[in-house]
Amino acid sequence: MKLLNNLYSIQSHDPDNRSFTVRLLADSPVFKAHFPGMPIMPGVCIMQTASELLETLLGRHCELSHASNVKFLRVINPAETPEVTFIFRKIEPDETTGLTKVTAEASSAAGVMTKMSLFYKTSIKI
């Protein structure tokens, strides 16, 4: 299931800075289940959101191969932080492995919330 329009909506996209600002949908079933009365965006959903935004940025299907380093620095609560900015600091194809290394961050006005080093298999343009 895509999280776009089920967990978040895209508010803005800056292709020059490789960034997206998303609005979290506080009434999403994900937030109601994780955790009742204290909604927190699951780490796997943060990574999936980054993957979906990367696909939009590259115009290619991106399949997560593995993560080498993911740091969850702050909790993302949709009531306290309704908008989160995802920025892709590095996008580096590796000819040897065929994977694309991506370094991304999720942040808000409060600061960096998540840092990720992710590796993707990318396919033909979508």
C-alpha angles and dihedrals in degrees: 000000000000114000093210107110090002099067103003143008126214111249098177142353126204107191093184091060093032091234139134130192112210132191114221115227101229092193092059115127087235091065092043090056099037093074124341108228092004109058116200127174107243115239092237089056091052089054092045091050089052089050093051092047090048089055089053091048095048098032088227136107108259121199115193109236099178145322121237099186131009122170122188101200101168135018115254108221113177092214093055098031110029093165126050127181119217115199126185106216097180134017109179124170113212112212092196098056098024089230129121115227114215128189112195141168135202114208145160136190086285091062140260112345103177136014119196139185106193134174122212141189105220125200139189121320117283 
